[in-house]
């Protein structure tokens, strides 16, 4: 059973609103651990996009599936880059100098 029309739009809008409300109430100190955890979810999104692409039948579905895979992969990679940069801010000066020498 496929979800179509206004029901799909309603679910998408509800998910977006709920996500915004949850994230906007997170204290600043928890953003780095949450970013690390959300990178795991981004990996699942990549797998889901690949499954959708694999089930695509028409050319339009294949194009949308391909774009979904590219965007999901970019989102996952960007999340890891941002998390790494944020974790660098919490290192002491000595640890940063050792990392630069390696």
CORNOR-V208669 format. One record per run of one state. SS is the DSSP state (@ for helix, = for strand, . for the rest). FROM is the first residue (numbers start at 1). TO is the last residue. If there is no record, write none. Layout:
[[SS FROM TO] [SS FROM TO]]
This chain:
[[. 1 4] [@ 5 24] [. 25 27] [@ 28 54] [. 55 58] [@ 59 89] [. 90 92] [@ 93 101] [. 102 102]]
